[in-house]
Amino acid sequence: MKRLRILSGPAHLPALERRYARERPALGLGQDDPAPRILLLYGSLRERSYSRLCVEEAARLLQFFGAQTRIFDPSDLPLPDQNKGDDHPAVHELREHAIWSEGQVWCSPERHGQITGVMKAQIDHLPLNMGGIRPTQGRTLAVMQVSAGSQSFNSVNTLRLLGRWMRMVTIPNQSSVAKAFQEFDETGRMKPSSYYDRIVDVMEELVRFTVLLRPHAGQLIDRYSERKAAGLPLDPATDLSAIAGRTGP
């Protein structure tokens, strides 16, 4: 795995007021051990990429909340269909990380009122079905965006649409950071602000939804159309819904 970014200062959270932060936000909602597995994607290749910096802050918070994180580096990811059969090491690795994940974070800059091509290319490389394995279906998703100007929600709205298309469970909360160039110090760390607090809220909620849905993941992605296409009829003796619907002896 060569395309994962190394997170600097993972335990250093200078903008977080720890006296208000729950280290186990999903406690009581379900089994939070082993740690929830979260893949984070960002949408810019700039040396000082604010979508990447936001994702790094999100990853530190997720680790604080007890999750495992991986940040994918898309710098050598080809365009979709650029390689025959999408046969490229970066594509294979991205898909492996997606399959590993239980939840994902997508953060894109807003460019010309939309997500960037870098962000869309990563999503386009994640097929709905890959040899019977579904890299996104049933996974939780948190969406974020950064803007150079005033606050906007164009990118997060598009990411929500894409999350629905990829059959993901997109959490209600989201983050949109306006004038992102003002929100980070010279070391690339986010300054204390309401924007930072919203990212804390979003990551806290993502962990909760991931843990809450974890025991039901198999049932949530069980589809009639896919059973039919695969020729897998239900066994009445083991179908819990049929058993529950029976009346009488």
Summary of the structure (lengths in Angstrom):
residues: 249
radius of gyration: 19.3
end to end distance: 56.1
largest distance: 72.3
contacts: 759
relative contact order: 0.17
helix: 39%
strand: 15%
